[in-house]
C-alpha cells in the first residue's frame, strides 16, 4: 500500500485524504496511520488547502477535513 500511495501521488501530484481513501476503499481515518508512516519517513508531506470563501462555509467541500487535507511527494 505504501508503494501504491507514492505512485498515486507521483502520477497526480496532490491528492486529498478523501481521494486517497476512496482509491483504497477505506475510511479516511483508517488510512491516516499509513500516511503518517510515509510522513515520518519524509516521503510525503501534508498540505492544507485554504477555504476560498474565507471560513463562511456551510456544507461546501472545504468544511470537510478529508477534502481540505491533501498530500504530495516530499518531506
Secondary structure, 3 states (H helix, E strand, C coil): CHHHHHHHHHHHCEEEHHHHHHHHCCCHHHHHHHHHHHHHCCCEEEEECCCCCCCCCCCCHHHCHHHHEEEEECC
